[in-house]
């Protein structure tokens, strides 16, 4: 998807990001998502938006234990030192 620029300021155009991935994700349905796709969404959110797993879960009103169990069922374990599932 192309990035548009605003022409209102000739000196320094501002980037207009169309949609952030977190805004497009319906986190209330994470239990129905393919876990291999879910881990990518979660890790992206952890890297770009959330300060921690707890922050991600609080922000999107999801249960951390349920999320961890879902991802652990296919071999992904949360690594707090790296702030990601591996």
Residue, then its C-alpha position, 0 to 999 in steps of 0.5 A: x500500500x503506497x504512503x501518501x504525503x501531505x502537500x500542505x507543508x513544502x518544507x517538510x512533508x508529513x507521512x500519512x500511514x494508512x492503517x496501523x496493523x494493530x488498528x486492523x486486528x480484532x484482538x477479541x477473536x485471537x483464540x480463533x486465529x491461526x496460531x502461526x499467524x497470531x504469533x506474528x501479530x503478537x510479536x509485531x505488536x510487542x515490538x512496535x506498540x506494547x512495552x510488555x506482554x502485560x501492556x499488550x493484553x491490557x491494551x487489547x483487553x485479552x487474557x495473557x494466560x489464554x494467549x500464552x496457552x494458545x501459542x504454547x500449544x504450537x510451540x511458541x513460548x514467551x521470552x520476557x528478556x526478548x519481549x517476544x514469543x519464540 
